[in-house]
Amino acid sequence: MIFAASWALSSRLYGLAQRFCPSNIVLRRVHTRSGIKWGPLVGLAGIVVYGLVMVAAGSIVRDGGPGWVNLFFIVGFWNACRFMFLIPTSVVRLLRVRHQEKVLLRDWQRTHPVEAGRMDRVPAAQAS
């Protein structure tokens, strides 16, 4: 009974965090096809922002602030790590997607040799 209740609570909290936490929203948008090109820039910005959160929370605690501010330090550290891993991940994914698009375009040009010079005739489903 307790296990089921804790499972339900954790899944609801996970859903809320995925929907409303700013870092999760940004990461979800970067992992789309249109947002993947912004991955390295967003990653650097996230590292800077959450690094500043860590510095501010650490200085508040060091100067005698309440101990619960350490939670902000932990959240800032976790999100800075996530954004740090976003940079190489998004670069690899972008290179892979661009290669797949190039292969699709080359295959389309081979099957349609008359229309190969005109890119405006490529059907949208085959070009992307």
C-alpha positions, -999 to +999 in steps of 0.1 A: +000+000+000+027+025+009+048+014-021+019+021-044+012+055-029+048+065-031+050+053-067+019+074-076+032+104-058+066+102-074+051+098-109+028+128-104+057+149-092+078+138-122+049+149-145+047+183-128+084+188-130+085+179-167+057+203-174+066+233-153+103+234-144+121+258-167+151+236-173+130+207-184+110+229-207+141+242-224+157+208-227+126+193-242+125+221-268+161+218-276+157+180-283+132+188-312+144+190-348+140+227-350+156+234-317+186+210-319+208+236-337+205+258-306+218+231-283+254+243-277+243+279-272+215+270-248+239+246-230+264+274-224+236+298-213+223+272-189+257+265-174+262+302-168+227+308-153+228+277-130+264+284-121+253+319-109+225+302-089+251+279-073+274+308-065+246+329-050+232+301-029+267+291-017+276+326-006+242+330+012+248+298+032+285+307+038+275+340+052+252+324+078+220+321+058+194+293+064+204+258+056+175+252+032+192+274+007+215+245+001+186+230-019+191+258-044+228+249-046+220+212-053+193+221-079+217+245-096+245+219-096+222+192-111+209+215-138+244+228-147+254+192-152+224+185-174+232+215-195+269+206-197+259+172-211+235+189-235+263+205-255+280+173-268+248+154-271+231+180-292+262+184-315+262+146-321+225+145-327+227+175-351+254+159-371+235+126-373+203+143-384+221+164-410+237+132-423+204+115-425+189+144-444+218+144-468+213+107-475+175+112-480+182+140-504+208+120-523+184+090-526+156+113-538+179+128-564+188+094-576+152+083-580+141+116-596+170+125-620+149+149-641+138+170-612+170+167-592+181+203-600+149+218-587+147+216-549+113+233-548+098+201-562+109+179-533+079+167-514+080+178-477+077+143-463+108+131-482+130+162-477+128+162-439 
